[in-house]
Amino acid sequence: MRTALQEIAAETGADIATIAIAWLLRHPARLVPVLGSMKPERLAAMVKALDIVLDRQQWFAILEASEGRPVP
């Protein structure tokens, strides 16, 4: 999964943590990410996830990587 996140991070110019949060925010189950950090610089980086727009191919690439198999 890290490889998929790294590839998309390189495409978007964001770091992998921001891409992971952006992916969760666009999950159809309407997940609510819990960051577990109170560091202002970490929270500011995560707010950037709101501005990341993952296309369907990118979103499904992360899903498939997380499941370790192609999505049917």
OpenMM code with the backbone's topology and positions (N, CA, C; nanometers):
from openmm import Vec3, app, unit

residues = "MET ARG THR ALA LEU GLN GLU ILE ALA ALA GLU THR GLY ALA ASP ILE ALA THR ILE ALA ILE ALA TRP LEU LEU ARG HIS PRO ALA ARG LEU VAL PRO VAL LEU GLY SER MET LYS PRO GLU ARG LEU ALA ALA MET VAL LYS ALA LEU ASP ILE VAL LEU ASP ARG GLN GLN TRP PHE ALA ILE LEU GLU ALA SER GLU GLY ARG PRO VAL PRO".split()
positions = [
    Vec3(0.0830, -0.1184, 0.0000),
    Vec3(0.0000, 0.0000, 0.0000),
    Vec3(0.0878, 0.1253, 0.0000),
    Vec3(0.1997, 0.1173, 0.0684),
    Vec3(0.2889, 0.2333, 0.0763),
    Vec3(0.3345, 0.2766, -0.0627),
    Vec3(0.3607, 0.1797, -0.1493),
    Vec3(0.4060, 0.2132, -0.2847),
    Vec3(0.2995, 0.2926, -0.3590),
    Vec3(0.1737, 0.2489, -0.3488),
    Vec3(0.0640, 0.3206, -0.4149),
    Vec3(0.0525, 0.4621, -0.3598),
    Vec3(0.0628, 0.4761, -0.2285),
    Vec3(0.0560, 0.6092, -0.1674),
    Vec3(0.1723, 0.6968, -0.2130),
    Vec3(0.2916, 0.6381, -0.2215),
    Vec3(0.4094, 0.7140, -0.2646),
    Vec3(0.3947, 0.7607, -0.4096),
    Vec3(0.3424, 0.6740, -0.4958),
    Vec3(0.3255, 0.7112, -0.6368),
    Vec3(0.2274, 0.8265, -0.6507),
    Vec3(0.1166, 0.8186, -0.5798),
    Vec3(0.0159, 0.9251, -0.5888),
    Vec3(0.0657, 1.0519, -0.5205),
    Vec3(0.1407, 1.0373, -0.4136),
    Vec3(0.2004, 1.1540, -0.3482),
    Vec3(0.2942, 1.2256, -0.4446),
    Vec3(0.3716, 1.1498, -0.5201),
    Vec3(0.4631, 1.2100, -0.6178),
    Vec3(0.3851, 1.2828, -0.7273),
    Vec3(0.2722, 1.2259, -0.7678),
    Vec3(0.1888, 1.2888, -0.8718),
    Vec3(0.1263, 1.4190, -0.8234),
    Vec3(0.0886, 1.4232, -0.6969),
    Vec3(0.0145, 1.5385, -0.6450),
    Vec3(0.1017, 1.6401, -0.5726),
    Vec3(0.2232, 1.5997, -0.5351),
    Vec3(0.3105, 1.6897, -0.4605),
    Vec3(0.2815, 1.6922, -0.3115),
    Vec3(0.1985, 1.5997, -0.2648),
    Vec3(0.1669, 1.5906, -0.1215),
    Vec3(0.2493, 1.4786, -0.0590),
    Vec3(0.2476, 1.4710, 0.0740),
    Vec3(0.3164, 1.3583, 0.1376),
    Vec3(0.2188, 1.2410, 0.1509),
    Vec3(0.2723, 1.1230, 0.1840),
    Vec3(0.1871, 1.0039, 0.1837),
    Vec3(0.0811, 1.0072, 0.2937),
    Vec3(0.1100, 1.0683, 0.4059),
    Vec3(0.0094, 1.0779, 0.5125),
    Vec3(-0.1097, 1.1615, 0.4663),
    Vec3(-0.0820, 1.2691, 0.3950),
    Vec3(-0.1893, 1.3540, 0.3433),
    Vec3(-0.2724, 1.2787, 0.2398),
    Vec3(-0.2070, 1.2000, 0.1549),
    Vec3(-0.2791, 1.1202, 0.0557),
    Vec3(-0.3667, 1.0162, 0.1247),
    Vec3(-0.3148, 0.9535, 0.2288),
    Vec3(-0.3934, 0.8533, 0.3016),
    Vec3(-0.5187, 0.9159, 0.3620),
    Vec3(-0.5050, 1.0331, 0.4193),
    Vec3(-0.6217, 1.1010, 0.4769),
    Vec3(-0.7183, 1.1432, 0.3661),
    Vec3(-0.6665, 1.1933, 0.2547),
    Vec3(-0.7526, 1.2312, 0.1419),
    Vec3(-0.8316, 1.1101, 0.0925),
    Vec3(-0.7666, 0.9942, 0.0884),
    Vec3(-0.8341, 0.8710, 0.0457),
    Vec3(-0.9473, 0.8364, 0.1419),
    Vec3(-0.9195, 0.8426, 0.2718),
    Vec3(-1.0227, 0.8125, 0.3710),
    Vec3(-1.1398, 0.9096, 0.3619),
    Vec3(-1.1098, 1.0366, 0.3395),
    Vec3(-1.2159, 1.1370, 0.3310),
    Vec3(-1.3086, 1.1154, 0.2117),
    Vec3(-1.2593, 1.0472, 0.1090),
    Vec3(-1.3405, 1.0231, -0.0098),
    Vec3(-1.3956, 0.8816, -0.0157),
    Vec3(-1.3842, 0.8085, 0.0939),
    Vec3(-1.4360, 0.6721, 0.0992),
    Vec3(-1.5888, 0.6772, 0.0963),
    Vec3(-1.6523, 0.5885, 0.0195),
    Vec3(-1.7984, 0.5926, 0.0108),
    Vec3(-1.8694, 0.5637, 0.1433),
    Vec3(-1.8006, 0.5026, 0.2383),
    Vec3(-1.8617, 0.4765, 0.3695),
    Vec3(-1.8631, 0.6018, 0.4570),
    Vec3(-1.8084, 0.7116, 0.4026),
    Vec3(-1.8052, 0.8397, 0.4742),
    Vec3(-1.7336, 0.8260, 0.6088),
    Vec3(-1.6145, 0.7674, 0.6019),
    Vec3(-1.5328, 0.7456, 0.7202),
    Vec3(-1.4897, 0.8785, 0.7816),
    Vec3(-1.4646, 0.8761, 0.9097),
    Vec3(-1.4141, 0.9938, 0.9802),
    Vec3(-1.2754, 0.9582, 1.0328),
    Vec3(-1.1708, 1.0111, 0.9683),
    Vec3(-1.0354, 0.9794, 1.0128),
    Vec3(-1.0061, 1.0359, 1.1519),
    Vec3(-0.9371, 0.9574, 1.2326),
    Vec3(-0.8903, 1.0024, 1.3627),
    Vec3(-0.7383, 1.0134, 1.3515),
    Vec3(-0.6870, 1.1331, 1.3676),
    Vec3(-0.5455, 1.1576, 1.3427),
    Vec3(-0.4552, 1.1159, 1.4570),
    Vec3(-0.4988, 1.1290, 1.5783),
    Vec3(-0.4164, 1.0893, 1.6915),
    Vec3(-0.2985, 1.1811, 1.7178),
    Vec3(-0.3075, 1.3032, 1.6713),
    Vec3(-0.1987, 1.3985, 1.6934),
    Vec3(-0.2575, 1.5333, 1.7315),
    Vec3(-0.1896, 1.5989, 1.8226),
    Vec3(-0.2294, 1.7344, 1.8608),
    Vec3(-0.1220, 1.8348, 1.8223),
    Vec3(-0.0213, 1.7893, 1.7463),
    Vec3(0.0851, 1.8791, 1.7034),
    Vec3(0.0314, 1.9705, 1.5939),
    Vec3(0.0390, 2.1015, 1.6138),
    Vec3(-0.0164, 2.1955, 1.5158),
    Vec3(0.0377, 2.1749, 1.3744),
    Vec3(0.1680, 2.1458, 1.3612),
    Vec3(0.2245, 2.1285, 1.2270),
    Vec3(0.1691, 2.0022, 1.1600),
    Vec3(0.1437, 1.8983, 1.2385),
    Vec3(0.0862, 1.7740, 1.1841),
    Vec3(-0.0590, 1.7961, 1.1433),
    Vec3(-0.1342, 1.8669, 1.2263),
    Vec3(-0.2738, 1.8965, 1.1945),
    Vec3(-0.2839, 1.9850, 1.0707),
    Vec3(-0.1955, 2.0819, 1.0580),
    Vec3(-0.1961, 2.1697, 0.9405),
    Vec3(-0.1702, 2.0896, 0.8136),
    Vec3(-0.0800, 1.9936, 0.8209),
    Vec3(-0.0521, 1.9086, 0.7042),
    Vec3(-0.1737, 1.8261, 0.6674),
    Vec3(-0.2460, 1.7800, 0.7672),
    Vec3(-0.3638, 1.6971, 0.7392),
    Vec3(-0.4801, 1.7782, 0.6814),
    Vec3(-0.4876, 1.9053, 0.7176),
    Vec3(-0.5920, 1.9912, 0.6607),
    Vec3(-0.5741, 2.0003, 0.5090),
    Vec3(-0.4498, 1.9892, 0.4625),
    Vec3(-0.4233, 1.9928, 0.3186),
    Vec3(-0.4928, 1.8790, 0.2448),
    Vec3(-0.5256, 1.7718, 0.3156),
    Vec3(-0.5945, 1.6582, 0.2534),
    Vec3(-0.7305, 1.6991, 0.1979),
    Vec3(-0.7887, 1.8027, 0.2544),
    Vec3(-0.9183, 1.8512, 0.2045),
    Vec3(-0.9075, 1.9065, 0.0632),
    Vec3(-0.7878, 1.9502, 0.0243),
    Vec3(-0.7677, 2.0089, -0.1080),
    Vec3(-0.7184, 1.9080, -0.2117),
    Vec3(-0.6868, 1.7872, -0.1678),
    Vec3(-0.6388, 1.6849, -0.2609),
    Vec3(-0.7587, 1.6206, -0.3298),
    Vec3(-0.7554, 1.6197, -0.4608),
    Vec3(-0.8611, 1.5559, -0.5386),
    Vec3(-0.8023, 1.4310, -0.6032),
    Vec3(-0.8457, 1.3162, -0.5543),
    Vec3(-0.8016, 1.1897, -0.6121),
    Vec3(-0.8997, 1.1497, -0.7212),
    Vec3(-0.8470, 1.1172, -0.8404),
    Vec3(-0.9385, 1.0679, -0.9425),
    Vec3(-0.9715, 0.9218, -0.9118),
    Vec3(-1.0656, 0.8648, -0.9860),
    Vec3(-1.1089, 0.7278, -0.9575),
    Vec3(-0.9949, 0.6279, -0.9685),
    Vec3(-0.9086, 0.6457, -1.0669),
    Vec3(-0.7971, 0.5525, -1.0834),
    Vec3(-0.7043, 0.5571, -0.9623),
    Vec3(-0.6745, 0.6752, -0.9154),
    Vec3(-0.5885, 0.6883, -0.7984),
    Vec3(-0.6546, 0.6269, -0.6750),
    Vec3(-0.7836, 0.6577, -0.6555),
    Vec3(-0.8553, 0.6077, -0.5387),
    Vec3(-0.8577, 0.4552, -0.5389),
    Vec3(-0.8901, 0.3959, -0.6551),
    Vec3(-0.8963, 0.2501, -0.6628),
    Vec3(-0.7581, 0.1862, -0.6558),
    Vec3(-0.6545, 0.2545, -0.7003),
    Vec3(-0.5182, 0.2013, -0.6872),
    Vec3(-0.4833, 0.1841, -0.5395),
    Vec3(-0.5231, 0.2794, -0.4572),
    Vec3(-0.4983, 0.2683, -0.3140),
    Vec3(-0.5840, 0.1575, -0.2536),
    Vec3(-0.7094, 0.1485, -0.2952),
    Vec3(-0.7974, 0.0427, -0.2450),
    Vec3(-0.7399, -0.0957, -0.2779),
    Vec3(-0.7020, -0.1150, -0.4031),
    Vec3(-0.6470, -0.2444, -0.4441),
    Vec3(-0.5169, -0.2759, -0.3685),
    Vec3(-0.4348, -0.1760, -0.3492),
    Vec3(-0.3103, -0.1972, -0.2739),
    Vec3(-0.3396, -0.2337, -0.1288),
    Vec3(-0.4423, -0.1723, -0.0715),
    Vec3(-0.4756, -0.2013, 0.0681),
    Vec3(-0.5328, -0.3415, 0.0849),
    Vec3(-0.6024, -0.3898, -0.0183),
    Vec3(-0.6613, -0.5232, -0.0112),
    Vec3(-0.5676, -0.6308, -0.0650),
    Vec3(-0.4641, -0.5880, -0.1361),
    Vec3(-0.3689, -0.6833, -0.1896),
    Vec3(-0.4217, -0.7648, -0.3065),
    Vec3(-0.5238, -0.7114, -0.3725),
    Vec3(-0.5823, -0.7809, -0.4878),
    Vec3(-0.6579, -0.6800, -0.5733),
    Vec3(-0.6788, -0.7148, -0.7016),
    Vec3(-0.7587, -0.6255, -0.7862),
    Vec3(-0.9037, -0.6190, -0.7389),
    Vec3(-0.9636, -0.5051, -0.7554),
    Vec3(-1.1062, -0.4896, -0.7222),
    Vec3(-1.1847, -0.5366, -0.8438),
    Vec3(-1.2792, -0.6309, -0.8213),
    Vec3(-1.3570, -0.6825, -0.9356),
    Vec3(-1.4459, -0.5777, -0.9980),
] * unit.nanometer
topology = app.Topology()
chain = topology.addChain("A")
for resn in residues:
    res = topology.addResidue(resn, chain)
    for name in ("N", "CA", "C"):
        topology.addAtom(name, app.Element.getBySymbol(name[0]), res)
